[in-house]
Amino acid sequence: MVLLWFLLAGLAEIGGGYLVWLWLREGKPWYLGALGGVSLFFYGIIATFQSFPSFGRVYAAYGGVFIVLSVLWGWGIDKKTPDLYDWIGASICLIGVIVMLIPRS
């Protein structure tokens, strides 16, 4: 379930940010920016469904997951093929996420 919440939050955060980007940077209609704002609002709610006790740890782990999702988003949506350094950086972030989420008392 943890992975599902990370993926949903990532899609809401990156998708919302992308819609705001399209509105402000690329002159798309204002309602895309509004939809982006709604998506970002839901991102904040989705994150609270995680069972981890620490806000900071959850958001730090989200950061690593979002970096990987952002690379994939750029590749799939923006058609910008990641290079070796993108994949190395994303891999380092995922290792960090795994270390942070190791259960401990």
HUPELIN-V407258 format. One record per pair of residues at least 4 apart in sequence whose C-alpha atoms are under 8 Angstrom apart, sorted by the first residue. I is the first residue (numbers start at 1). GAP is how many residues later the second one is. Records with the same first field share a line. If there is no record, write none. Layout:
I->GAP ; GAP
//
This chain:
1->4
2->4 ; 48 ; 49
3->4
4->4
5->4 ; 41 ; 42 ; 44 ; 45
6->4 ; 41 ; 56 ; 59
7->4
8->4 ; 35 ; 38
9->4 ; 33 ; 34 ; 35 ; 37 ; 38
10->4 ; 5 ; 33 ; 52 ; 55 ; 56 ; 59
11->4 ; 5 ; 58
12->4 ; 27 ; 28 ; 30 ; 31
13->4 ; 26 ; 27 ; 30
14->4 ; 52 ; 55 ; 56
15->4 ; 21 ; 24
16->4 ; 17 ; 19 ; 20 ; 21 ; 22 ; 23 ; 24
17->4 ; 19 ; 20 ; 23
18->4 ; 18
19->4 ; 13 ; 14 ; 16 ; 17
20->4 ; 12 ; 13 ; 14 ; 16 ; 17
21->4 ; 5 ; 12
22->4 ; 5 ; 6 ; 10 ; 11
23->4 ; 5 ; 6 ; 7 ; 8 ; 9 ; 10
24->4 ; 9
28->4
29->4
30->4
31->4
32->4
33->4
34->4
35->4
36->4
37->4
38->4
39->4
40->4
41->4
42->4
43->4
44->4
45->4
46->4
47->11
50->8
52->5 ; 6
54->4
55->4
56->4
57->4 ; 43 ; 44
58->4
59->4
60->4 ; 37
61->4 ; 35 ; 36 ; 39 ; 40
62->4 ; 35
63->4
64->4 ; 26 ; 29 ; 30 ; 32 ; 33
65->4 ; 28 ; 29 ; 32
66->4
67->4 ; 23 ; 26
68->4 ; 22 ; 23 ; 25 ; 26
69->4
70->4
71->4 ; 11 ; 15 ; 19
72->4
73->4 ; 5
74->4 ; 5 ; 6 ; 7 ; 8
75->4 ; 5 ; 6 ; 7
76->4
82->4 ; 5
83->4
84->4
85->4
86->4
87->4
88->4
89->4
90->4
91->4
92->4
93->4
94->4
95->4
96->4
97->4
98->4
//
